[in-house]
């Protein structure tokens, strides 16, 4: 039995060279004199962490949808400026929220935009300066009539258009999770009749542990290039 993930899972059109990673949107922006590879990577990491926190609060989102959102974000960041406090850039939180919203639609796990914005505001909320540090931060009551809600709404809708264009409307992502499962099934042969109950139990335990760690690694892979 042969296994060729390259043939089965696409032609690799989104593979990036080291040179292309060093010429991402933020690093090429002529108005961004302070751009650095570290700052660019930090902005992407911040956006990925934001996606994780918002997805956790949305509840019910499969890890595949979160992984797709991170892939969308990283591909978008290569062609557009994702940074804080830079003119004509997309804030990491807005980019992350838009990528998650787009991923929910492309993977058929739809979430109402109003609910997504609520969770984004909950995660992004920062108390006023001088507020004593506390494990539990008291948040105000978020309403759809707030100016901040309209700002989030307008930013996500506008960024979604730019993101889909930057992705060349290629919204079908082949995740490494599928390859991992296929490889594990190849490595673990079907249970033989001659195996004892103890052997079957040990085999199942090893398979489940390997599957857990492999999928965890796949999730981390989607947050990097």
RAQUIQUI-V183142 format. One record per pair of residues at least 12 apart in sequence whose ideal C-beta (glycine too) atoms are under 8 Angstrom apart, sorted by the first residue. I is the first residue (numbers start at 1). GAP is how many residues later the second one is. If there is no record, write none. Layout:
i=I gap=GAP
i=I gap=GAP
This chain:
i=1 gap=185
i=3 gap=179
i=3 gap=180
i=3 gap=183
i=5 gap=174
i=5 gap=177
i=9 gap=165
i=9 gap=169
i=9 gap=170
i=10 gap=164
i=13 gap=157
i=14 gap=61
i=14 gap=156
i=16 gap=62
i=16 gap=209
i=20 gap=58
i=21 gap=57
i=21 gap=204
i=22 gap=15
i=24 gap=16
i=24 gap=53
i=24 gap=54
i=24 gap=55
i=25 gap=52
i=25 gap=53
i=25 gap=54
i=25 gap=55
i=25 gap=56
i=25 gap=57
i=26 gap=13
i=26 gap=14
i=26 gap=17
i=26 gap=51
i=26 gap=55
i=26 gap=56
i=26 gap=57
i=26 gap=60
i=26 gap=63
i=27 gap=13
i=29 gap=52
i=29 gap=57
i=29 gap=59
i=29 gap=60
i=31 gap=55
i=31 gap=56
i=31 gap=57
i=32 gap=49
i=32 gap=51
i=32 gap=54
i=32 gap=57
i=35 gap=48
i=39 gap=44
i=40 gap=37
i=40 gap=42
i=40 gap=43
i=43 gap=34
i=43 gap=39
i=43 gap=40
i=43 gap=41
i=43 gap=49
i=44 gap=29
i=44 gap=30
i=44 gap=33
i=44 gap=38
i=44 gap=48
i=45 gap=178
i=46 gap=46
i=46 gap=47
i=46 gap=50
i=47 gap=26
i=47 gap=30
i=47 gap=35
i=47 gap=45
i=47 gap=46
i=47 gap=48
i=47 gap=49
i=47 gap=52
i=48 gap=22
i=48 gap=25
i=48 gap=48
i=48 gap=175
i=50 gap=42
i=50 gap=43
i=50 gap=46
i=50 gap=47
i=50 gap=70
i=50 gap=73
i=50 gap=74
i=51 gap=15
i=51 gap=18
i=51 gap=19
i=51 gap=22
i=51 gap=45
i=51 gap=46
i=51 gap=48
i=51 gap=49
i=52 gap=14
i=53 gap=70
i=54 gap=42
i=54 gap=43
i=54 gap=46
i=54 gap=62
i=54 gap=65
i=54 gap=66
i=54 gap=69
i=55 gap=14
i=55 gap=45
i=57 gap=62
i=57 gap=65
i=57 gap=66
i=58 gap=53
i=58 gap=57
i=58 gap=58
i=58 gap=61
i=60 gap=49
i=61 gap=43
i=61 gap=48
i=61 gap=50
i=62 gap=45
i=62 gap=47
i=63 gap=114
i=63 gap=152
i=63 gap=156
i=64 gap=43
i=64 gap=111
i=64 gap=113
i=65 gap=35
i=65 gap=38
i=65 gap=39
i=65 gap=42
i=65 gap=44
i=66 gap=34
i=66 gap=37
i=66 gap=153
i=66 gap=156
i=67 gap=106
i=67 gap=108
i=67 gap=110
i=67 gap=151
i=67 gap=152
i=67 gap=155
i=68 gap=35
i=68 gap=38
i=68 gap=39
i=68 gap=105
i=68 gap=107
i=68 gap=154
i=69 gap=27
i=69 gap=30
i=69 gap=31
i=69 gap=33
i=69 gap=34
i=69 gap=35
i=70 gap=29
i=70 gap=152
i=70 gap=153
i=71 gap=102
i=71 gap=104
i=71 gap=151
i=72 gap=27
i=72 gap=30
i=72 gap=31
i=72 gap=91
i=72 gap=95
i=72 gap=99
i=72 gap=101
i=73 gap=22
i=73 gap=23
i=73 gap=26
i=74 gap=149
i=74 gap=150
i=74 gap=151
i=75 gap=91
i=75 gap=92
i=76 gap=19
i=76 gap=23
i=76 gap=86
i=76 gap=87
i=76 gap=90
i=76 gap=91
i=77 gap=18
i=79 gap=87
i=80 gap=82
i=80 gap=83
i=80 gap=86
i=82 gap=13
i=90 gap=69
i=90 gap=72
i=91 gap=64
i=93 gap=27
i=93 gap=31
i=94 gap=58
i=94 gap=61
i=94 gap=62
i=94 gap=65
i=95 gap=64
i=95 gap=68
i=97 gap=19
i=97 gap=20
i=97 gap=23
i=97 gap=55
i=97 gap=59
i=98 gap=57
i=98 gap=58
i=98 gap=61
i=98 gap=62
i=98 gap=65
i=99 gap=64
i=100 gap=16
i=101 gap=12
i=101 gap=15
i=101 gap=55
i=101 gap=59
i=102 gap=58
i=102 gap=61
i=102 gap=62
i=102 gap=69
i=104 gap=12
i=106 gap=65
i=106 gap=66
i=106 gap=67
i=113 gap=40
i=113 gap=43
i=114 gap=30
i=116 gap=40
i=117 gap=32
i=117 gap=35
i=117 gap=36
i=117 gap=39
i=118 gap=24
i=120 gap=32
i=121 gap=21
i=121 gap=27
i=121 gap=28
i=121 gap=31
i=122 gap=17
i=122 gap=20
i=125 gap=12
i=125 gap=14
i=125 gap=15
i=175 gap=43
i=175 gap=47
i=176 gap=42
i=176 gap=45
i=176 gap=46
i=177 gap=38
i=177 gap=41
i=180 gap=31
i=180 gap=34
i=180 gap=35
i=180 gap=37
i=180 gap=38
i=181 gap=30
i=183 gap=31
i=184 gap=23
i=184 gap=26
i=184 gap=27
i=184 gap=30
i=188 gap=15
i=188 gap=19
i=191 gap=12
